[in-house]
């Protein structure tokens, strides 16, 4: 690891049949509530790769330097789903990704609060959408994409991307404090905090709380709570290998049936089928 960058070369990776180069840099700790990481991805093989990503609250900004990806939300993609450089809003379902062995990109992962500040858009306008960088009314993002494309050195690309994040957050309005607090409470509790209690603590009506939450985060508090609980279950399953009933209980599910429901909805797979897709 150098300059905070971790480099991995994988012989194969979750549906990718050949070598993949991954380089990752974590942002400064004081930015972690807004940006979770920057990743450089490059395929080094001939052929077709099919990846499945589970639902997540991450809002990625992807600048592509190679062949376009084909991406389908909740379904396998086709040629009409080809997309190069874009921002993807949060989506409560599986994402199917196809590439052809020459994909090469840099990805900045924002939290919903970070994306709201960096792009300045109501987050519910991005939910379930992929928006081309060229279609964003944002000259700064287009300039970032041009600078990254014109810079072949990956280390310099990391510096440019990190500087963009720092500068945009420095210029942006702060997050709405009530929503930032509620989101942090849901995150800290892995989705178990009661929505009614959060709105009551804020002195807001439930309807007003949900409306403001959608604008700032992109989804309802209930959906966000479910996704946080699902992510917690995934972490438990990866790290412990316990029975699914025990995983469900540890993650805060009422029973195993509810865990299975969320896995099917958010990954398109049963829990066991999903586990088989994970690196060992």
WOBEL-V468488 format. One record per residue. PHI is phi as a letter, one per 20 degrees, with the letter a starting at -180 (NA if undefined). OMEGA is omega in whole degrees, -180 to 180 (* if undefined). Layout:
phi = [PHI	PHI]
omega = [OMEGA	OMEGA]
//
This chain:
phi = [NA	c	l	m	d	d	d	c	d	d	f	b	b	k	o	e	e	c	f	c	e	c	c	c	c	e	f	g	g	f	d	f	f	c	c	e	r	c	c	d	c	b	e	c	b	d	p	d	d	c	d	c	d	f	g	b	e	f	d	e	d	d	d	e	d	d	f	f	e	d	c	d	e	m	a	f	e	c	g	f	e	f	b	d	d	a	d	d	f	f	b	e	a	f	d	e	c	d	c	c	n	c	f	b	b	c	c	d	e	d	f	g	f	f	f	g	f	f	e	m	d	g	f	f	f	e	g	m	c	d	d	g	g	f	e	f	e	b	f	f	f	f	f	g	f	f	f	f	f	e	d	f	f	f	f	f	f	g	f	f	f	f	f	g	f	f	f	f	f	f	e	f	f	f	f	f	f	f	f	f	f	f	f	f	f	f	f	f	e	l	n	e	f	f	f	f	f	f	f	f	f	e	m	d	f	g	f	f	f	f	f	f	f	g	f	e	d	o	b	f	g	f	f	f	f	f	f	f	f	f	f	f	f	f	f	f	f	f	e	d	m	f	g	f	f	f	f	g	f	f	e	n	f	f	a	f	f	f	f	f	g	f	f	f	f	e	c	m	c	f	g	f	f	f	f	f	e	e	f	d]
omega = [178	-178	179	-176	173	-179	177	172	-177	174	173	-174	170	180	176	-170	-175	-176	178	176	178	173	-175	173	175	178	175	-175	-177	177	-171	178	-175	-179	-175	178	176	-175	172	-175	178	176	-179	-180	173	178	-176	177	177	-180	177	177	180	180	-177	176	180	176	-176	167	-173	175	-174	178	-177	179	-179	168	166	-171	176	177	178	-179	175	-177	173	-179	180	-179	-179	-177	-174	-177	-169	169	179	177	178	-177	-176	179	180	178	-179	-175	176	175	-170	171	179	179	-172	-173	169	-176	173	-178	178	166	177	178	178	180	178	-179	-175	-176	177	-179	168	-172	179	173	179	-174	178	-178	167	-175	177	178	-180	180	176	175	-172	-179	-180	178	178	177	176	-179	179	-179	179	-180	-177	-178	-176	-176	-175	-180	178	177	176	-179	-180	-179	-179	178	177	-179	-178	-177	-179	178	179	-179	-172	172	178	178	175	-170	-179	-180	176	178	-178	179	178	179	177	-179	-178	-179	-177	175	-175	179	-177	-177	-179	180	179	-180	178	179	179	-175	179	171	180	-179	-180	179	-178	-180	180	-180	178	-179	-175	-174	177	-179	177	177	-179	179	178	178	179	180	177	177	178	178	178	178	178	180	179	-178	180	-170	-172	-177	-180	177	-175	177	178	177	179	-179	-178	-178	177	177	178	179	-178	-179	178	176	179	178	-179	177	179	-178	-172	179	-176	-175	168	178	-177	177	177	-178	179	179	-174	177	179	*]
//
